[in-house]
Amino acid sequence: MDGRDRPGVAAGLPQFVVAEGIVVGGTCALDDAAVRHVRALRLAAGALVGVRDGAGRVGVGQLVSLTKSQAHLEITDATEVPPLPAVHLLVPVADRDRMLWLAEKAAELGATSWRPVLWRRSRSVAPRGEGVAFQGRVRARMEGALAQSEGAWLPQPFPEATLERAVLAAPPGDRIVLDPGGPPLVGHDAAPLREPVVIAIGPEGGLERDELAALGAAGFRAASLGPTILRFETAALAALAIARTSLGVGQGNPPTESTGAA
């Protein structure tokens, strides 16, 4: 299945995300958090684990050395997993903990990219998720979710941006802004989604009229998730799930054959 490795070469094994290339016969090191996880699982030299780089490469590694602070793997099997159809998220800069929760779910559902937007109402939020340190926390949450869900592709994280910058950087495609006053995103009367999809989610309290106008001028169409008022993370998760289900697994090539020994 595109974008997933389940079942796959690493299915059923303890899972880790690695930064280095996954090449059969090569070695890679686990970071500090992964080493702590290895020790918590009481793994010993010779144990097999699944590894993934977040860019479509998935493999199996054998633990060849383990100390209190370091762990090294030898890659014994590897494969390439094609990406899912593209769904990009423009999320609000908002409460830190709720953004981190959404980052995990975005990784589980295979979002293609993640860009926080400084909407006008974002500026009154405290404590809000922004800055380089917070970006590192977002990536760490995404990596943990990717490993647990046995995905192959991490959302590409971007730093926070103004509305103008976010619109300029957004890829062309089916541009959607969630708006309770818009037509339904799903159902008999809904417009079909077309890849790539870009979904803009506003902050608590909603978007200002001039922000909606700017999005409309940039080709974003309004769409509603129903009559209820949703928190931003609920709305983003629901819209991503709808888009992911609607687009399916795409028409890409199937995963390549394993390059390890039979």
PASEPA-578901 format. One line per 5 residues: number of its first residue (from 1); their letters; for each residue x, y, z of N, C-alpha, C. Coordinates in nm, 4 decimals. Layout:
REM residues N
NUM> a> X Y Z X Y Z X Y Z | ...
//
This chain:
REM residues 262
1> mdgrd> 0.0854 -0.1195 0.0000 0.0000 0.0000 0.0000 0.0884 0.1236 0.0000 | 0.0588 0.2173 -0.0878 0.1413 0.3361 -0.0971 0.1441 0.4125 0.0348 | 0.2631 0.4630 0.0697 0.2776 0.5440 0.1891 0.2849 0.4661 0.3189 | 0.2561 0.3371 0.3149 0.2569 0.2543 0.4355 0.3538 0.1384 0.4161 | 0.3963 0.0794 0.5256 0.4812 -0.0402 0.5191 0.4179 -0.1484 0.6062
6> rpgva> 0.2882 -0.1707 0.5848 0.2181 -0.2659 0.6698 0.1219 -0.3461 0.5860 | 0.1447 -0.4745 0.5558 0.2645 -0.5469 0.5973 0.3827 -0.5108 0.5081 | 0.5014 -0.5286 0.5563 0.6201 -0.4961 0.4792 0.7418 -0.5581 0.5420 | 0.8585 -0.5180 0.4967 0.9809 -0.5828 0.5425 1.0025 -0.5669 0.6927 | 0.9520 -0.4563 0.7503 0.9768 -0.4293 0.8919 0.8545 -0.4507 0.9792
11> aglpq> 0.7483 -0.5060 0.9242 0.6235 -0.5197 0.9992 0.6418 -0.6078 1.1219 | 0.5820 -0.5664 1.2328 0.5832 -0.6460 1.3539 0.7053 -0.6311 1.4410 | 0.8036 -0.5536 1.3968 0.9256 -0.5337 1.4742 0.9176 -0.4026 1.5530 | 0.9977 -0.3864 1.6587 1.0105 -0.2537 1.7196 1.0581 -0.1548 1.6136 | 1.0006 -0.0358 1.6122 1.0245 0.0578 1.5031 1.1023 0.1807 1.5494
16> fvvae> 1.1949 0.2263 1.4632 1.2744 0.3453 1.4919 1.2896 0.4284 1.3652 | 1.2983 0.5601 1.3841 1.3269 0.6513 1.2738 1.4737 0.6885 1.2803 | 1.5420 0.6790 1.1669 1.6844 0.7106 1.1612 1.7080 0.8204 1.0587 | 1.8120 0.8983 1.0806 1.8416 1.0087 0.9906 1.9296 0.9660 0.8749 | 2.0064 0.8593 0.8941 2.1023 0.8187 0.7921 2.0372 0.7311 0.6870
21> givvg> 2.1050 0.7169 0.5716 2.0529 0.6352 0.4651 2.0392 0.4896 0.5052 | 1.9335 0.4260 0.4578 1.9067 0.2854 0.4878 1.9489 0.2037 0.3667 | 2.0644 0.1414 0.3756 2.1234 0.0673 0.2639 2.1630 -0.0704 0.3142 | 2.1220 -0.1743 0.2433 2.1548 -0.3104 0.2843 2.3070 -0.3267 0.2936 | 2.3527 -0.3791 0.4061 2.4949 -0.3969 0.4297 2.5587 -0.2799 0.5017
26> gtcal> 2.4895 -0.1663 0.5061 2.5427 -0.0500 0.5754 2.5057 -0.0516 0.7218 | 2.5576 0.0449 0.7943 2.5278 0.0576 0.9367 2.4690 0.1950 0.9650 | 2.3946 0.2047 1.0721 2.3425 0.3337 1.1143 2.3350 0.3362 1.2663 | 2.3371 0.4561 1.3206 2.3320 0.4752 1.4652 2.1953 0.5277 1.5048 | 2.1481 0.4883 1.6217 2.0244 0.5403 1.6764 2.0539 0.6621 1.7631
31> ddaav> 1.9589 0.7563 1.7677 1.9805 0.8752 1.8502 1.9544 0.8425 1.9978 | 1.9754 0.9421 2.0842 1.9677 0.9192 2.2282 1.8317 0.8654 2.2716 | 1.7232 0.9246 2.2172 1.5887 0.8798 2.2552 1.5657 0.7359 2.2128 | 1.6142 0.7002 2.0929 1.5980 0.5629 2.0442 1.6781 0.4649 2.1293 | 1.7972 0.5056 2.1724 1.8782 0.4189 2.2581 1.8046 0.3916 2.3894
36> rhvra> 1.7440 0.4943 2.4453 1.6679 0.4743 2.5687 1.5511 0.3784 2.5453 | 1.4884 0.3893 2.4290 1.3779 0.2993 2.3962 1.4279 0.1554 2.3810 | 1.5424 0.1382 2.3163 1.6022 0.0047 2.3021 1.6257 -0.0577 2.4389 | 1.6802 0.0199 2.5295 1.7105 -0.0326 2.6622 1.5814 -0.0616 2.7387 | 1.4783 0.0226 2.7202 1.3510 -0.0019 2.7876 1.2863 -0.1307 2.7388
41> lrlaa> 1.3070 -0.1621 2.6103 1.2536 -0.2859 2.5541 1.3399 -0.4078 2.5880 | 1.4543 -0.3836 2.6529 1.5478 -0.4893 2.6908 1.5985 -0.5679 2.5690 | 1.6225 -0.4939 2.4607 1.6783 -0.5579 2.3419 1.8277 -0.5796 2.3614 | 1.8783 -0.6845 2.3023 2.0206 -0.7170 2.3128 2.0800 -0.7301 2.1739 | 2.2122 -0.7368 2.1663 2.2805 -0.7549 2.0391 2.2226 -0.8760 1.9670
46> galvg> 2.1993 -0.8578 1.8381 2.1392 -0.9632 1.7565 1.9917 -0.9429 1.7311 | 1.9251 -0.8562 1.8095 1.7826 -0.8311 1.7911 1.7579 -0.7585 1.6597 | 1.6435 -0.7857 1.5988 1.6040 -0.7189 1.4749 1.5043 -0.6084 1.5069 | 1.5204 -0.4937 1.4392 1.4286 -0.3811 1.4554 1.3960 -0.3246 1.3179 | 1.2826 -0.2572 1.3095 1.2467 -0.1874 1.1872 1.3010 -0.0455 1.1895
51> vrdga> 1.3456 0.0019 1.0744 1.3960 0.1392 1.0640 1.3319 0.2063 0.9427 | 1.3126 0.3351 0.9533 1.2537 0.4129 0.8448 1.3114 0.5536 0.8505 | 1.3339 0.6137 0.7338 1.3984 0.7454 0.7328 1.2998 0.8597 0.7135 | 1.1708 0.8304 0.7007 1.0715 0.9346 0.6822 1.0639 0.9877 0.5413 | 1.1445 0.9345 0.4501 1.1439 0.9780 0.3109 1.1228 0.8593 0.2169
56> grvgv> 1.0509 0.7586 0.2663 1.0127 0.6469 0.1821 1.0994 0.5239 0.1915 | 1.2099 0.5311 0.2641 1.3005 0.4176 0.2756 1.2733 0.3457 0.4074 | 1.2479 0.2149 0.3991 1.2169 0.1333 0.5160 1.3049 0.0100 0.5136 | 1.3513 -0.0333 0.6300 1.4386 -0.1499 0.6325 1.4341 -0.2231 0.7640 | 1.5140 -0.3278 0.7707 1.5331 -0.4061 0.8920 1.6786 -0.3924 0.9328
61> gqlvs> 1.7013 -0.3664 1.0611 1.8374 -0.3563 1.1125 1.8606 -0.4558 1.2240 | 1.9806 -0.5116 1.2276 2.0187 -0.6014 1.3366 2.1081 -0.5250 1.4321 | 2.0733 -0.5305 1.5583 2.1498 -0.4594 1.6608 2.2859 -0.5271 1.6776 | 2.3923 -0.4552 1.6406 2.5258 -0.5152 1.6462 2.6071 -0.4646 1.7639 | 2.5690 -0.3502 1.8199 2.6403 -0.3016 1.9388 2.5468 -0.2149 2.0200
66> ltksq> 2.5601 -0.2254 2.1509 2.4746 -0.1489 2.2405 2.5513 -0.1159 2.3669 | 2.5609 0.0139 2.3961 2.6167 0.0604 2.5225 2.5119 0.1454 2.5918 | 2.5493 0.2044 2.7037 2.4538 0.2855 2.7781 2.4072 0.4045 2.6968 | 2.4897 0.4546 2.6056 2.4565 0.5771 2.5327 2.4537 0.5611 2.3813 | 2.4894 0.4448 2.3292 2.4975 0.4283 2.1838 2.4392 0.2940 2.1413
71> ahlei> 2.3845 0.2920 2.0194 2.3359 0.1680 1.9587 2.3594 0.1768 1.8087 | 2.4139 0.0697 1.7509 2.4405 0.0658 1.6082 2.3712 -0.0554 1.5462 | 2.3213 -0.0348 1.4251 2.2490 -0.1381 1.3531 2.3195 -0.1686 1.2219 | 2.3105 -0.2935 1.1782 2.3502 -0.3305 1.0426 2.2221 -0.3593 0.9644 | 2.2073 -0.2934 0.8501 2.0857 -0.3068 0.7709 2.0902 -0.4384 0.6927
76> tdate> 1.9881 -0.5224 0.7142 1.9835 -0.6539 0.6492 1.8795 -0.6612 0.5386 | 1.7877 -0.5662 0.5321 1.6814 -0.5682 0.4322 1.6318 -0.4251 0.4154 | 1.5847 -0.3902 0.2968 1.5372 -0.2542 0.2738 1.4449 -0.2506 0.1534 | 1.3581 -0.1514 0.1515 1.2666 -0.1323 0.0391 1.2297 0.0149 0.0288 | 1.1758 0.0542 -0.0864 1.1247 0.1890 -0.1082 0.9725 0.1840 -0.1106
81> vpplp> 0.9069 0.2778 -0.0422 0.7617 0.2849 -0.0378 0.7176 0.4155 -0.1042 | 0.6359 0.4090 -0.2104 0.5899 0.5324 -0.2755 0.5052 0.6170 -0.1819 | 0.5010 0.7474 -0.2022 0.4212 0.8338 -0.1144 0.2722 0.8233 -0.1452 | 0.1919 0.8605 -0.0474 0.0481 0.8754 -0.0672 0.0204 1.0012 -0.1486 | -0.1013 1.0138 -0.2043 -0.1375 1.1392 -0.2720 -0.1160 1.2587 -0.1789
86> avhll> -0.0761 1.3706 -0.2364 -0.0334 1.4854 -0.1569 -0.1504 1.5573 -0.0919 | -0.1398 1.5744 0.0422 -0.2342 1.6556 0.1191 -0.1515 1.7444 0.2108 | -0.1536 1.8746 0.1848 -0.0730 1.9702 0.2597 -0.1607 2.0433 0.3616 | -0.1063 2.0675 0.4814 -0.1807 2.1342 0.5880 -0.1223 2.2720 0.6187 | -0.2104 2.3714 0.6246 -0.1768 2.5025 0.6794 -0.2492 2.5109 0.8127
91> vpvad> -0.1756 2.4893 0.9207 -0.2357 2.4816 1.0539 -0.2141 2.6143 1.1263 | -0.2984 2.6467 1.2236 -0.2766 2.7719 1.2959 -0.1640 2.7609 1.3979 | -0.0906 2.8683 1.4163 -0.0052 2.8793 1.5343 -0.0997 2.8951 1.6518 | -0.0945 2.8004 1.7454 -0.1955 2.7938 1.8515 -0.1319 2.7377 1.9774 | -0.2146 2.6892 2.0682 -0.1671 2.6309 2.1922 -0.0667 2.5198 2.1645
96> rdrml> 0.0455 2.5227 2.2355 0.1554 2.4306 2.2063 0.1135 2.2847 2.2175 | 0.0493 2.2474 2.3273 0.0164 2.1066 2.3482 -0.0814 2.0561 2.2429 | -0.1772 2.1384 2.2045 -0.2741 2.0957 2.1047 -0.2110 2.0870 1.9663 | -0.1156 2.1734 1.9385 -0.0420 2.1618 1.8121 0.0401 2.0330 1.8076 | 0.1030 1.9987 1.9202 0.1827 1.8762 1.9243 0.0949 1.7526 1.9059
101> wlaek> -0.0229 1.7532 1.9655 -0.1167 1.6420 1.9460 -0.1533 1.6301 1.7980 | -0.1836 1.7445 1.7356 -0.2195 1.7424 1.5942 -0.1019 1.6968 1.5084 | 0.0191 1.7350 1.5450 0.1367 1.6912 1.4687 0.1477 1.5392 1.4671 | 0.1221 1.4762 1.5815 0.1243 1.3297 1.5865 0.0215 1.2703 1.4907 | -0.1016 1.3219 1.4962 -0.2079 1.2664 1.4139 -0.1849 1.2944 1.2663
106> aaelg> -0.1263 1.4091 1.2347 -0.0943 1.4398 1.0950 0.0051 1.3393 1.0397 | 0.1021 1.2986 1.1229 0.1985 1.1973 1.0785 0.1310 1.0617 1.0611 | 0.0418 1.0256 1.1539 -0.0280 0.8972 1.1438 -0.1115 0.8896 1.0167 | -0.1759 1.0007 0.9797 -0.2631 1.0021 0.8629 -0.1886 1.0366 0.7341 | -0.0585 1.0537 0.7432 0.0216 1.0710 0.6224 0.0101 1.2062 0.5564
111> atswr> -0.0002 1.3148 0.6353 0.0039 1.4483 0.5747 0.1352 1.4666 0.4994 | 0.1295 1.5371 0.3891 0.2491 1.5572 0.3066 0.3372 1.6679 0.3626 | 0.2754 1.7757 0.4070 0.3526 1.8837 0.4675 0.2709 1.9519 0.5756 | 0.3418 2.0288 0.6577 0.2836 2.0956 0.7762 0.3442 2.2342 0.7841 | 0.2604 2.3366 0.7717 0.3103 2.4737 0.7856 0.2187 2.5510 0.8807
116> pvlwr> 0.2688 2.5928 0.9973 0.1895 2.6772 1.0872 0.1766 2.8191 1.0312 | 0.0580 2.8765 1.0484 0.0291 3.0106 0.9971 -0.0036 3.1035 1.1135 | 0.0564 3.2202 1.1115 0.0278 3.3227 1.2117 -0.0949 3.4015 1.1680 | -0.2131 3.3471 1.1978 -0.3358 3.4212 1.1733 -0.3432 3.5366 1.2728 | -0.4290 3.6308 1.2475 -0.4367 3.7473 1.3352 -0.4710 3.7060 1.4787
121> rsrsv> -0.5626 3.6104 1.4936 -0.6025 3.5689 1.6269 -0.5009 3.4751 1.6912 | -0.4014 3.4303 1.6153 -0.2953 3.3487 1.6748 -0.2116 3.4285 1.7731 | -0.2035 3.5578 1.7495 -0.1117 3.6402 1.8285 -0.1570 3.6580 1.9731 | -0.2826 3.6280 2.0029 -0.3313 3.6425 2.1406 -0.3199 3.5128 2.2198 | -0.2700 3.4059 2.1566 -0.2615 3.2758 2.2226 -0.1343 3.2685 2.3069
126> aprge> -0.1454 3.2131 2.4257 -0.0284 3.1893 2.5109 -0.0568 3.0678 2.5996 | 0.0407 2.9752 2.6093 0.1657 2.9713 2.5325 0.1415 2.9101 2.3949 | 0.1955 2.9710 2.2925 0.1713 2.9227 2.1574 0.2947 2.8509 2.1031 | 0.2710 2.7662 2.0066 0.3779 2.6852 1.9496 0.4471 2.7543 1.8346 | 0.5650 2.8051 1.8587 0.6425 2.8698 1.7532 0.7896 2.8711 1.7932
131> gvafq> 0.8751 2.8970 1.6955 1.0168 2.9045 1.7221 1.0902 2.7760 1.6878 | 1.2217 2.7858 1.6823 1.3053 2.6738 1.6403 1.2940 2.5559 1.7358 | 1.2954 2.5822 1.8663 1.2875 2.4733 1.9627 1.1553 2.3979 1.9490 | 1.0486 2.4727 1.9283 0.9188 2.4069 1.9132 0.9147 2.3241 1.7849 | 0.9768 2.3714 1.6799 0.9821 2.2942 1.5547 1.0501 2.1593 1.5787
136> grvra> 1.1532 2.1579 1.6620 1.2185 2.0321 1.6960 1.1250 1.9381 1.7701 | 1.0419 1.9931 1.8583 0.9462 1.9098 1.9314 0.8410 1.8534 1.8366 | 0.7987 1.9342 1.7415 0.7016 1.8864 1.6420 0.7591 1.7693 1.5641 | 0.8822 1.7828 1.5195 0.9431 1.6741 1.4423 0.9574 1.5480 1.5268 | 0.9972 1.5638 1.6531 1.0116 1.4468 1.7399 0.8781 1.3752 1.7581
141> rmega> 0.7702 1.4502 1.7765 0.6378 1.3890 1.7902 0.5990 1.3172 1.6610 | 0.6275 1.3797 1.5481 0.5942 1.3183 1.4197 0.6729 1.1885 1.3987 | 0.8001 1.1891 1.4362 0.8815 1.0686 1.4196 0.8285 0.9554 1.5058 | 0.7907 0.9861 1.6309 0.7361 0.8830 1.7168 0.6071 0.8252 1.6612 | 0.5205 0.9123 1.6089 0.3948 0.8658 1.5512 0.4187 0.7852 1.4244
146> laqse> 0.5166 0.8267 1.3437 0.5470 0.7529 1.2210 0.5925 0.6123 1.2529 | 0.6785 0.5988 1.3539 0.7278 0.4665 1.3903 0.6137 0.3779 1.4404 | 0.5290 0.4309 1.5273 0.4212 0.3510 1.5841 0.3184 0.3115 1.4801 | 0.2924 0.3985 1.3821 0.1935 0.3680 1.2793 0.2543 0.2966 1.1590 | 0.3854 0.2719 1.1638 0.4575 0.2015 1.0575 0.4391 0.2693 0.9223
151> gawlp> 0.4439 0.4025 0.9234 0.4416 0.4786 0.7998 0.5803 0.4874 0.7396 | 0.5867 0.5415 0.6188 0.7152 0.5530 0.5507 0.7551 0.6974 0.5221 | 0.6575 0.7895 0.5291 0.6846 0.9276 0.4912 0.6452 1.0223 0.6031 | 0.7393 1.1026 0.6492 0.7089 1.2077 0.7456 0.6488 1.3283 0.6743 | 0.5534 1.3984 0.7381 0.5149 1.5284 0.6835 0.6373 1.6200 0.6780
156> qpfpe> 0.6491 1.6949 0.5705 0.7605 1.7899 0.5623 0.7246 1.9111 0.6481 | 0.7973 1.9345 0.7577 0.7621 2.0467 0.8454 0.8270 2.1765 0.7974 | 0.7494 2.2820 0.7980 0.8002 2.4152 0.7643 0.7862 2.5061 0.8854 | 0.8670 2.6104 0.8947 0.8521 2.7051 1.0058 0.7252 2.7870 0.9900 | 0.6836 2.8497 1.1014 0.5638 2.9321 1.0947 0.5823 3.0477 0.9975
161> atler> 0.4709 3.0912 0.9392 0.4762 3.1950 0.8375 0.3541 3.2848 0.8492 | 0.3647 3.4046 0.7958 0.2478 3.4910 0.7836 0.1551 3.4328 0.6777 | 0.0322 3.4820 0.6754 -0.0627 3.4357 0.5745 -0.0086 3.4593 0.4348 | 0.0467 3.5751 0.4115 0.0975 3.6070 0.2776 0.2077 3.5099 0.2354 | 0.2997 3.4811 0.3267 0.4093 3.3894 0.2948 0.3576 3.2469 0.2752
166> avlaa> 0.2639 3.2061 0.3594 0.2097 3.0707 0.3486 0.1379 3.0504 0.2161 | 0.0632 3.1508 0.1722 -0.0088 3.1400 0.0445 0.0888 3.1334 -0.0718 | 0.1922 3.2144 -0.0669 0.2918 3.2126 -0.1744 0.3640 3.0791 -0.1817 | 0.3864 3.0166 -0.0666 0.4614 2.8915 -0.0625 0.3738 2.7694 -0.0874 | 0.2428 2.7837 -0.0764 0.1532 2.6689 -0.0929 0.1582 2.6182 -0.2373
171> ppgdr> 0.1634 2.4874 -0.2561 0.1681 2.4349 -0.3923 0.0357 2.4579 -0.4634 | 0.0365 2.4660 -0.5960 -0.0892 2.4749 -0.6696 -0.1672 2.3451 -0.6543 | -0.2968 2.3535 -0.6668 -0.3784 2.2332 -0.6540 -0.5168 2.2686 -0.6058 | -0.5830 2.1734 -0.5412 -0.7171 2.1917 -0.4879 -0.7033 2.2596 -0.3528 | -0.7202 2.3911 -0.3486 -0.6990 2.4698 -0.2276 -0.8298 2.4881 -0.1524
176> ivldp> -0.8294 2.4512 -0.0244 -0.9510 2.4508 0.0564 -0.9242 2.5259 0.1860 | -1.0193 2.6096 0.2277 -1.0144 2.6703 0.3599 -1.1391 2.6237 0.4353 | -1.1210 2.5718 0.5548 -1.2338 2.5250 0.6340 -1.3115 2.6458 0.6862 | -1.4418 2.6467 0.6561 -1.5274 2.7597 0.6907 -1.6687 2.7062 0.7141 | -1.7272 2.7291 0.8341 -1.8616 2.6772 0.8607 -1.9659 2.7244 0.7598
181> ggppl> -1.9413 2.8360 0.6937 -2.0372 2.8879 0.5973 -2.0220 2.8318 0.4576 | -1.9226 2.7455 0.4366 -1.8990 2.6920 0.3033 -1.9826 2.5684 0.2752 | -1.9809 2.5214 0.1506 -2.0487 2.3953 0.1179 -1.9771 2.2785 0.1841 | -2.0441 2.1621 0.1941 -1.9821 2.0494 0.2644 -1.8571 1.9979 0.1944 | -1.7594 1.9554 0.2756 -1.6374 1.8963 0.2206 -1.6622 1.7544 0.1726
186> vghda> -1.7606 1.6867 0.2315 -1.7897 1.5482 0.1968 -1.9405 1.5306 0.1863 | -1.9845 1.4364 0.1013 -2.1272 1.4102 0.0844 -2.1681 1.4181 -0.0611 | -2.2980 1.3987 -0.0871 -2.3478 1.3938 -0.2246 -2.3234 1.5237 -0.2998 | -2.3323 1.6363 -0.2288 -2.3207 1.7661 -0.2951 -2.1790 1.8226 -0.2910 | -2.0860 1.7472 -0.2356 -1.9495 1.7981 -0.2218 -1.8736 1.7892 -0.3535
191> aplre> -1.7882 1.8878 -0.3765 -1.7011 1.8828 -0.4942 -1.5956 1.7753 -0.4729 | -1.5644 1.6955 -0.5762 -1.4619 1.5920 -0.5595 -1.3251 1.6540 -0.5329 | -1.2469 1.5889 -0.4502 -1.1127 1.6372 -0.4203 -1.0167 1.5923 -0.5288 | -0.9210 1.6790 -0.5598 -0.8223 1.6510 -0.6635 -0.6827 1.6727 -0.6064 | -0.5952 1.5776 -0.6321 -0.4570 1.5883 -0.5835 -0.3796 1.6890 -0.6671
196> pvvia> -0.2913 1.7680 -0.6027 -0.2662 1.7776 -0.4579 -0.3701 1.8652 -0.3889 | -0.3948 1.8356 -0.2617 -0.4911 1.9109 -0.1822 -0.4148 1.9948 -0.0802 | -0.4552 2.1206 -0.0654 -0.4012 2.2094 0.0377 -0.5177 2.2512 0.1268 | -0.5076 2.2249 0.2568 -0.6162 2.2556 0.3505 -0.5683 2.3599 0.4498 | -0.6378 2.4735 0.4548 -0.6075 2.5792 0.5511 -0.7059 2.5714 0.6666
201> igpeg> -0.6532 2.5685 0.7884 -0.7348 2.5611 0.9097 -0.7119 2.6881 0.9904 | -0.8188 2.7544 1.0262 -0.8070 2.8792 1.1004 -0.7856 2.8583 1.2488 | -0.7661 2.9671 1.3230 -0.7392 2.9597 1.4677 -0.8692 2.9518 1.5470 | -0.8566 2.9392 1.6789 -0.9735 2.9486 1.7655 -1.0395 3.0845 1.7429 | -1.1708 3.0826 1.7288 -1.2424 3.2071 1.7029 -1.2635 3.2339 1.5563
206> glerd> -1.1953 3.1588 1.4699 -1.2175 3.1713 1.3263 -1.1283 3.2732 1.2592 | -1.1406 3.2771 1.1291 -1.0625 3.3692 1.0477 -1.1322 3.5040 1.0364 | -1.0522 3.6077 1.0219 -1.1068 3.7404 0.9965 -1.1531 3.7493 0.8505 | -1.2448 3.8421 0.8242 -1.3006 3.8531 0.6898 -1.1932 3.8810 0.5852 | -1.0971 3.9664 0.6198 -0.9939 3.9972 0.5209 -0.9022 3.8780 0.4977
211> elaal> -0.8838 3.7917 0.5987 -0.8043 3.6700 0.5795 -0.8764 3.5736 0.4868 | -1.0079 3.5571 0.5065 -1.0853 3.4729 0.4158 -1.0818 3.5290 0.2742 | -1.0892 3.6605 0.2634 -1.0850 3.7228 0.1309 -0.9505 3.6992 0.0635 | -0.8431 3.7103 0.1410 -0.7102 3.6866 0.0840 -0.6951 3.5424 0.0367 | -0.7481 3.4485 0.1134 -0.7425 3.3084 0.0717 -0.8265 3.2865 -0.0537
216> gaagf> -0.9439 3.3474 -0.0583 -1.0277 3.3345 -0.1771 -0.9589 3.3899 -0.3008 | -0.8912 3.5023 -0.2852 -0.8190 3.5614 -0.3985 -0.7045 3.4729 -0.4446 | -0.6526 3.3877 -0.3527 -0.5423 3.2973 -0.3870 -0.5927 3.1608 -0.4358 | -0.7231 3.1486 -0.4582 -0.7764 3.0253 -0.5149 -0.8253 2.9235 -0.4149 | -0.8378 2.9619 -0.2864 -0.8907 2.8704 -0.1865 -1.0437 2.8752 -0.1900
221> raasl> -1.1062 2.7581 -0.1905 -1.2519 2.7505 -0.1838 -1.2932 2.7106 -0.0421 | -1.4016 2.7697 0.0061 -1.4504 2.7392 0.1400 -1.5180 2.6028 0.1416 | -1.5022 2.5300 0.2510 -1.5673 2.4006 0.2697 -1.5976 2.3829 0.4175 | -1.7096 2.3191 0.4454 -1.7556 2.3004 0.5823 -1.7469 2.1544 0.6232 | -1.7246 2.1324 0.7532 -1.7247 1.9979 0.8090 -1.8549 1.9674 0.8830
226> gptil> -1.9546 2.0544 0.8682 -2.0824 2.0298 0.9330 -2.1250 2.1471 1.0190 | -2.2387 2.1322 1.0880 -2.2969 2.2452 1.1606 -2.2326 2.2731 1.2962 | -2.1515 2.1813 1.3472 -2.0939 2.2013 1.4799 -1.9668 2.2850 1.4726 | -1.9355 2.3518 1.5820 -1.8121 2.4301 1.5913 -1.7029 2.3383 1.6456 | -1.5950 2.3261 1.5719 -1.4876 2.2348 1.6086 -1.3635 2.3115 1.6532
231> rfeta> -1.2885 2.2548 1.7451 -1.1566 2.3096 1.7777 -1.0652 2.2870 1.6583 | -0.9613 2.3687 1.6483 -0.8793 2.3646 1.5279 -0.8192 2.2272 1.5031 | -0.7743 2.1587 1.6112 -0.7099 2.0293 1.5905 -0.8104 1.9231 1.5477 | -0.9341 1.9329 1.5959 -1.0384 1.8402 1.5538 -1.0724 1.8630 1.4073 | -1.0873 1.9890 1.3690 -1.1195 2.0224 1.2306 -1.0091 1.9758 1.1359
236> alaal> -0.8842 2.0002 1.1741 -0.7731 1.9603 1.0879 -0.7671 1.8096 1.0720 | -0.7849 1.7377 1.1805 -0.7798 1.5923 1.1751 -0.8933 1.5362 1.0903 | -1.0147 1.5909 1.1077 -1.1289 1.5432 1.0303 -1.1085 1.5699 0.8816 | -1.0632 1.6898 0.8473 -1.0435 1.7236 0.7066 -0.9335 1.6384 0.6441 | -0.8261 1.6150 0.7180 -0.7170 1.5318 0.6660 -0.7647 1.3892 0.6436
241> aiart> -0.8433 1.3360 0.7369 -0.8945 1.2002 0.7216 -0.9878 1.1895 0.6016 | -1.0729 1.2905 0.5822 -1.1632 1.2904 0.4663 -1.0836 1.2946 0.3362 | -0.9850 1.3836 0.3309 -0.9045 1.3950 0.2096 -0.8264 1.2679 0.1826 | -0.7679 1.2121 0.2869 -0.6892 1.0897 0.2698 -0.7773 0.9745 0.2208 | -0.8979 0.9619 0.2761 -0.9885 0.8554 0.2343 -1.0384 0.8792 0.0928
246> slgvg> -1.0702 1.0042 0.0604 -1.1223 1.0360 -0.0722 -1.0200 1.0105 -0.1816 | -0.8951 1.0459 -0.1548 -0.7905 1.0304 -0.2555 -0.7396 0.8876 -0.2643 | -0.7601 0.8078 -0.1597 -0.7142 0.6696 -0.1623 -0.5626 0.6613 -0.1625 | -0.5110 0.5559 -0.2240 -0.3665 0.5324 -0.2248 -0.3015 0.5829 -0.3517 | -0.3799 0.6415 -0.4409 -0.3214 0.6985 -0.5618 -0.2923 0.5946 -0.6673
251> qgnpp> -0.2294 0.6420 -0.7726 -0.2000 0.5569 -0.8868 -0.0505 0.5373 -0.9077 | 0.0257 0.5548 -0.8001 0.1711 0.5417 -0.8127 0.2147 0.3982 -0.8338 | 0.3429 0.3794 -0.8552 0.3967 0.2447 -0.8724 0.3929 0.1697 -0.7405 | 0.3824 0.0378 -0.7430 0.3851 -0.0374 -0.6181 0.5210 -0.0314 -0.5544 | 0.5317 -0.0646 -0.4240 0.6621 -0.0639 -0.3583 0.7602 -0.1540 -0.4308
256> testg> 0.8850 -0.1127 -0.4328 0.9872 -0.1938 -0.4975 1.0123 -0.3202 -0.4177 | 1.0675 -0.4198 -0.4835 1.0982 -0.5446 -0.4148 1.2079 -0.5238 -0.3119 | 1.2030 -0.6034 -0.2082 1.3069 -0.5993 -0.1067 1.4419 -0.6242 -0.1696 | 1.5410 -0.5517 -0.1190 1.6767 -0.5673 -0.1729 1.7639 -0.6569 -0.0870 | 1.7076 -0.7148 0.0172 1.7855 -0.8028 0.1023 1.7870 -0.9453 0.0491
261> aa> 1.8595 -1.0286 0.1165 1.8671 -1.1672 0.0759 1.7361 -1.2373 0.1072 | 1.6991 -1.3334 0.0229 1.5749 -1.4072 0.0440 1.5886 -1.4971 0.1660
//
